[in-house]
Amino acid sequence: MKIETCKLLIIGAGPGGYVCGIRAGQLGIDTIVVEAEKPGGTCLNVGCIPSKALIHAADEFAKLHSLSGENALGISATAPTIDLAKTIAWKDGIVTRLTGGVASLLKKAKTRYVTGRVRIIDGKTVEVATCEGALRISCENMVIATGSKPQELPSLPFGGKVISSTEALDLREVPNRLTIVGGGYIGLEIGTAMAKLGAQVTVVEFADRILPQYDAELTKPIAARLKELGITLYLATRANGLSEDGNALLAEGPDGAVEIPSDKVLVTVGRAPVTQGFGLMDLGLTMNGPFLAIDDHCATSMRGVYAIGDVTGDPMLAHRAMAQGVIVAERIAGLPSVWDKRAIPAVCFTDPEIVTVGALPNEIEGSKTTVFPFAANGRSMTMERSDGFVRIVFDPKNELVLGFHAVGSAVSEMSGEFALALEMGATLTDIADTIHAHPTLTETVQETAQKALGRALHV
Amino acid sequence: MGISIIKVPDVGEGVAEVELVEWHVKVGDLVKEDDVLAAVMTDKATVEIPSLFDGRVVELGADIGETLVVGATLLTIEHAGEGNATASDNEAAAASPVAQKEPEDKLPEPAPKAPEPKLPPAAPPVAGSARAPRAEGAAPLASPAVRARARAAGIDLRRVAGSGPAGRITDGDLDAVFAAGPAAVAAPKPGRSRREGAEDIRVVGLRRKISESMSLANARIPHITVIEEIDVTALEDLRATMNAGKGDKPKLTMLPFVSAALCRAIDQHPEINAHFDDDAGIIRRHSPVHIGIATMTDKGLVVPVMRHAESLAPFELAAEILRLAEAARRGKATRDELTGSTITITSLGPLGAIATTPIINHPEVAILGINKMAVRPMWDGAQFVPRKMMNISASFDHRVIDGWDAAEFVQRIKTLLENPALIFMED
């Protein structure tokens, strides 16, 4: 058996693992990254990037479709058609370019990259099954960055018609009837895109509203848009499995049993951490529910073993994993880095989009909330999208901003301003007195702060 | 908001000018009414100057060590309400503040300051100021750059007060933490190492006064010091007996007895209780015995005066010595209590050594130093016996006290202390 040693071994080359690997390499740490699949993890291969590619294609298609009928802009276009296989090939091209980029960045940082499946022997040793045979790696420090995978429902095991987001982002044809179990952000992002591409989409959600992690005000514009797109919602409804012939989803809701004819059933009921089947549990690390418990240095309960990303729990977001990866690499290099972030922005690429950073209304006692609608924003009118609003949660005692939320078209790009303001400890006055360019959607942010201070101009 | 000038107040007793010895505030500090702003020193006493307003310090009117006339601008404060500063006030203040002193008192160039980081003009309150950082458990509010800087320096931001909006910790707040000193600095490594550099300390305030008086005394007065050993066994027995029955009176130390013996000896030697005005060529023999008691304080040597010691009984002497020492240590001794001694006693207590060469408190002509008491073997003619022995070291102005007189005076003290009954017996 081949034997290798290193100072830092990273298991998993998703956004957490590869960023950790690059940063460690930059800091001169002898590092090996092991990945069973292609680098980039869920995010690059079957998550963030592919879904955004699909959403973009669907939006372009839908736009053309709307312009092929009577429209206010006076544009006449012919009804579009789509070759989804070609769209997917384009998406794959982007993915290949990005994953290739990751590999070369790791190489540039002089971090070694090993493809193969890991088996953890102990906290300092792993065996990797590579295509060239077994490889034993002993390390001083280990980072568990194994990520997460789509959660399965016992009544709807993946396979055949029942697909996960991974397969949904790799369909060669638009399904006629797509039923989605789980009205969270993944299901709604894909469902909206498929509806725009012409599928008849039905969403079955166990809770009594979509996107249950957000408050109802924030999700109202989404629900309205889903309706506009002809998506059927079954709320407070439990999916019980496929019908005997496999052509319909059986569900039970407030109005009794329903049978939803389906060509594909997409199950998006959450994501589960990847912790089983490679010896991780034998280390006996302290757990936090199904996740690995970590401290603010991303250290697990075993000395020299760190964990980052989805395997450490919510929020399961690529940018959180990346930030954790940097901290661990710097920590191992002897720098005093620590997790002290005030804000992790979360974006939901539905239509319209949702951004949330920091506290929700009423989450912190004594906080106040101010809302400013896009309907009063010139730029949003010129984009034919005046639905949605910006919302600021703040502490009335000292004006400190505690949270930002926005729902509206293209508001995902506001997440940077929101997160920066929270990290800098901005007050309402800081935001109200910062010039925001006209005409842009971000003027709404300034107006919200001005309104909270009692001096809004455009309402 | 108004701007008001706080002037050097009239500290009384005909004092026309004071020396600024300490600032309790700096520019940008928030002060409350009655907070101490500065300490100034008159000839002898230190006076603390309180704020008249709640407000923020805008400008300091002088540097430490500067001499200010009464009525000069001490500092300016910005506060709510009308200010008292007018244009003409400002001009007057600018014209009058300092240096109405003789040329030889010209201040030296300001000593180079310790290499502390320059604070921005509107310096925020320092960490560790009265302001509470934030609510228990609340995360410190600071930009990522400030957090990184604090981490690199090992500063726990939870313990740093923020001066920014909503209590945000600014870069300036961190500067203040660094300036506040070595708390943030890593502990020194064990073992020996070379040290470099030197520290310049400006001689101001009390230290300057001490320095001046000592120079004057040593330059003008040719000292003669007589050292004698005294058997205080009998005195110690008497002291123990009196202390045993003292009730709630203050405990008697050696000093009341020495003071009493001194007064008694002066009855026969009035030339010792005198001032020699050498410029005028006059020796002034004093009737009352005002004994200066050299007292160590945190800031240095001061000499509170026990007035009319000749009229006080031992326990009264003890009480007065206690009161004066306490007042001096707390800096509360009045100008009156710090001037007018006719003779001085200096005692280092248990540190008193075998002998000292005390320096006369000019223009007095004698000073009595008390040395350490110890049990020593003494020859009584047949054998060695343990006796409680104590030396005294007395210095005299040899211009006006001859060696013979000095020796006689010391012998008189010795006789009185060895036979303490004589102190209290009428002749």
Interface residues (C-beta under 8 A of the other chain):
Chain A: P336 S337 V338 D340 R342 D395 N398 E399 L400 E423 M424 G425 T427 T429 D430
Chain B: A139 L141 A142 S143 P144 R147 R151 A152 G154 G164 P165 A166 G167 R168
